[in-house]
């Protein structure tokens, strides 16, 4: 019995030690880079409340708070998961190219010295918290697909499972040291694959599995507060500079390139969306302009650190046109992606990832690769394979997880609760008192 207790003590003790108790790769911390990454992390964190406003304004008045709550609570839920084991699964020492080990569970071994595998000039802990903000917003994006009809308890269970079994493995594949897609040469500068394809494809699976809102395509369901949506879009746009430029993990030429590419693609997509909508529907809309901007931002994300300004302009134009088509096709296919998570993020992520395979230049980022248009046809095949692998994995796992949650908890609220609105039925509060 005594030997058993000693072994247990040695097994548990490492989990109780402070993060700094473990040595890391030797390296000098650069104060400027550290400040830049921490500010970028704060910007990315702001994107999730921005998403809450963006989505919240798009639903009906009776569901505004529950829609905002889903994004807001994701900050807390996923952050705790990230600290306990999510970061270790995503970026911890590699296990067969598929997942990270639990060596960094509880952030043990994640201290204030740099880790050369990821960011040699900033504290390992700064890299960890920056990546935490990506992990937070990704499942929040999926909520747009099942807005106005999922139980809050089901949302919590699904988000925890999805973050662990979809986001963390894919993050390791693409960004983790030893990840199989990273080893293959996949280009994803800031999350077109890891964030937008995983969430967008999962959103499509969720829309199909959860089913349509009561009255969908039979009664009008317009956004109840477009000013709130535009404010959310503005916050997302602002935060996206931290999302993309911050992914350089240092302050300098590469972060500047990504910053400029981000803005150019956003404005290009906005103008393209407004123009097409004007021609197609006869009137340009504020809602369309805001959606176009988000489509451009999502689409440039994987390519932002690999392409020049004119390529960014082309990628943004592709986003504004192709995402517009995708949003207008959902009615013909009959699925209810309430807030267009698949049409914007799934389609945008695919376009941007393939765009990197076409337009990337090593002269922009020596750590990247040239694309097809710059003499490297192989890179396009790598990008397409990455898209297919992650899309299939995300779709299948999401279906399995939703079915599991449905069996244990039940996915949808009761019909009378959906009619009265989820603000009252799930939270006993109302967004508006007048």
N, C-alpha and C positions, 0 to 999 in steps of 0.2 A: 504493500500500500504506500509506503514511504517513497519508493522508487517511482511509482505511478504519479504521485503528487509532484515530485521534482521534475519529471518529464512534462507534466501539464504546465508547471510554472514557466519552464523554458519555452514552451510553445506559445503561451499567452503573453509573456513579458514583452516581446518585440512590438506587439500591438499597442502597448501602453506607453512606449517610449515616445518622447517628442520627435517631431519630424526631423529636426536638425541633428538628432543623435546618430544619423547614418551618414557616412561619407558619400560624396558624389564626385562626378568628374571634376577635376581641378580646372579652374578657369577664373578669369577676372570679370567681375560684374561691371557693366558699363551703365553709369547712372542715367545717361540720356536715353539709351535703349529701354532701360527698365521703366522710366517715367512714361515713355511712349507706349509701351505695351500695357501698363496699368491704366492709362487714360483710354486706350483702345478697348480694354476689358470693360471699363465703365460705360463706354459708348455702346458696346454690344449688349450689355445688361439692359440698357435703356430701350433697346429694340423690342424686348418682350412686352413691357408695358405699352410701347408704341403699337405692337401687334394687337394687344388687347383693345386699344382704341380703334384701330383699323377694322378689326373684326366686329367690335361692339357696335359701331355705327351702321354696319351692313345688315345686322339682323333686325327682327321686329322688336318693337319697344318692350314687349313682355319677356324678352330673352336677353336684354342687354347686359345685365349683371352676371348672369351665369356664363355668358360668353367671355366677358372680361375676367371673371374668376378663374376660368380654365387656364388662361395664359398666366395670370398672376400667381396662382398656386403652383404652377409648373416651376417657377423660379425656386420655390422652397423645396418641393419634392425632389426635383432632379439634382439640385445642389447637394442635398443630403446624400442621395444615391452616389453622386460623383465623389464625394469625400470618402464614403465608406468603401466603395469598390469600383465605381464606374470609371474613375480615372485610371486605376490600375489595369482594368480590363482593356481599356482603350490604348494606353501608352506604356503599360508596364512591360517588363522583359518578355520577349516574344515566345509564344508556344506554337510552333509549327506554321508560322505565318498567318494564323487564323485569329488569335486572341492574345491579349496580354495576360501574364500571370497575376497572382494576388500579392506579389512582393511589396507593392505600394498601397495595399489596402489600409484604410484609415490614414492615408498620407504619410505613413512611416517611410522614411527614406526620401521624402520630398521636402527638401530644405531650402536654404537661401543661397546655396552654391549652384552654379549653372550645371545643366546636364548637356553634355556635348552632343548627344544624339538628336536633340531637339532645338535648343537655343543656347549657344555658347556664350552669350554676353548678358543674359538676364538670369535672375534666380529661378531655379526649377519651380519654385512655388508660384512665381509670376506666370510662367508658362501654363501651369496647372489651372490657375484661376481664369486665365484668358480662355483656355479651352472649355472651362466649365460653362461659360456663357453661350458657347456654341451648342453644347449639350442641352442647355436649358431651352433655347428657342426652337430647336428642331421638332420635338414632339408637340410644342404649342402650335406650330404651323398646321399640323394634321387636324386640329380641332375645327378648322374651317370646313372640313368635309362632312362632319356629323353635327354641326351647330343646330341648336334648337330641338334636339331629340334624344340625347344620350344622358343616362343617369350620371350624376356627379361621382358616385362611388365606382361605377364602371370606368369612368374616365381616369380616376386615380389608379385603379388596378392596371388598366391598359397602359397608361403612361409609364409606370414603373417597369412593367414587363418589357414594353417596347424599347425603352431606353437601354435596358440591360441586354436584350437579345437581338436587337436590330442595330441601334445606333452604335453601341460600344464595339461590337465586332467589325462593322464597316469602317468606323474611325480607325481601328487598328489596321485593317487591310490597306487603307489608303495613306494614312499618315504615321502609323506606328512603326517604330524601328523593327524591321523584319517582316512587316506586313506584305502579303503576297502581291497585292496590286501595286504597292509602292516599289517592290522589287522588279515588277514588270515594266515600270517606267510611267505609270499613270500620272497625268497632270491634273491636279485639283488644288489650285492655289488657296482658296478660302472656303470651300465647302459646296461646290456645285453638285458633287456626288454625295459627299458625306451628309450634307444638310438638305439640299433641295431635292435630289432624286429620291433619297430614302423617305423623306416626309411626303413628297408629292405622289410617289407611287403608292405609298401606304395610305394616303388620303383617298386615292381612287379605290383601293381595296375596301376601305372603311365605308365610303359612300355606297358601294355595291352591296356590302354585307349588312350594314345598319338599315338600309332602305330609305325610301323617300319620306320627306316631311308630309304630314297630313295636309291634303289640299294642294300639293305640289303640281304645277302646270294646270290647275283648275281655278285657283284664286290668286290674286296678286300678292306678292311678298316683297315689296320694295324695301330698300334700306331705310331705316327710320331716322337716321341722323347723319347725313352726309358730311356736315362740318366736322363731326367727330372722326369720321373715316379719313378725311383729308388731313386732319391734325395728326392722326396715327401714321399716315403715309409720310408726312414730313419728319416725324420722329424716327421712323424706320430709315428714311433716306439719310438723315443726319448720323444715325448709329452705324449705317452701312460703311461709312468711311473707316470706322474702327474695325468693322468686320473684315473688309478687304485690305486696306492699307496696313492694319495691325498684323495681318497674317505674314507680313515680311519679317516680323519679330525683331525688327531693328529700325531705327530712324535713319533714313538716308534715301538713296536713289531709288531702290526698289519699292519702298513704301510710297514714294512720290508717284511713281509710275502707276501703281495700283490705285491710288487715290484719284488720279486724273482719269484713268480708264473707267472707274466706277461712275464718276459724274457724267462723262461723255455718253456712256451706254444708257444711263438713266434718262438723260434729256432726249437722246435719239429715239428711244422707245416711246417716250411720252408723245413726242411730235408724230411719230408714225401711227401710234394708236389713235390719237385725235383725228388725224387725217383720214384713216381708214373708216373710223366710226362716222365721221362727217359724210363721207361718200356712201357708206353702207346704209346708215339710218337717217341721214338728212340733217342731223344735229350733233355737234360735239358736246360731250357731257363732262362735268367735273369728275364724276365717278370713273369715267373712262380714262381721264388724264391721270388720276391717282393710281388706278390699276396698271396702266401702262408703265408708269414710273417704277412700280414694284416689280413688274415683269422684267424691265431692263436691268434692275439691280440684281435680281435673282440670276438672270442669265449671264451677266458678266462675271459673277462670283468665281467660277472655276478658272477663268482665263485672265483675270484682272492683273495678275503678276507676270504674265507671259506675252502680252500683246501690246502693240503700239496704239496711239490715239485713233488713227484711221480704222484700224481693225476693231477697236472698241465701238466706233460709230456704226460699223457694219453689223456687229453682234447686237447692238441695241436696236437697230432697225429690224433685224430678224426677230428679235424678241417681241417688238411692238406689233408685228404683223402675224407671226405664227401663233403667239399666245392669244391674240385676238380671235383667230380662227378656232383655236382649241376651246376657248370659252363659249363660243357660239355653236359648237358641235355637241355640247352635252345635252341640249334639248332634243336633238335628233337621236342620240343614243339612249336617252331616257333615264340617265342616272342623276341623282341629286347631290352634286358636290356643292353644298350650300354657298360657300364663300370662295369657290374657285381655287382651292388649294392645289389640285392637280393641274389645272389649266395654266396657272401662273408658275408654281414652284416645280412641279414635275416636268412639264414641258420646257420651262425655262432652264432648268438644270441640265436637261438632255441637250438642248440647243447649245448652251454655253460649253458643256464638256466636249461636244463634237467640234464646236468652234475653236476650242484650244487645239484640237488635233489638226485643224486646218491652218490656223493663223499664228500659232506660237512661234516665237523667235528667241534663239539663244542669245542674240545680241541684247535683248531686253532683260533676260534672266539667264545667266550662264548655268545655273543649276537646273534649268528646265530642258527643253528640247525644241528643235525646229518642227513646224507642222508641215502638212502636205504641200501647202503653197510656197514653202521655203525649202523644198527638196527632200522632205522626210515623210514618205507615204506610210511608213511603219507606225508612226505616232498616231495617225488616224485610226488604224486598226486596233491599237492599244486602247484608245479612248472608247471606241465602239464596244469592244469586249468588256471594258469596265462598266459601261452603262448597262449592258445586258445582264452581267453578273449581279450587279447591285439591285437592278430593277426586279429581277426574278426573285432574288433572296428577300427583298423588302416586301414584295407582294405576298409571297407564300407565307412568310413568318407572320405578317400582319393578319392574314386570314386565320391562321392557326390561333393566334393570341386572342383575337376578337371572339372566335367560337368558344375558346376556353372561358373567357370572361362572361360570355353570354350564358354558358351552362352554370357557372358558379354564382353569378350576381344578376345577370340579365342586363342587356345593353340599353334597351330603350325604356323611357318613362312610359307610364300608362297613358292611354289615349286622352283621358280627361285632363291629365297633368300637362300634356303637350298643348292642349287647347287653351288651358288657363295660363300657360307660360311657365318656363322653368325657373324664372326668378322667384315666383311664389312657391311652386311645388318643390323645388330643390333647396331653396335658401330662405324662404319666408321673408323676402324683402322686395322692394320695388325700386327701380332706377329713377323713377320720377314721381313726385308727390302731387303735381298739379295736372 
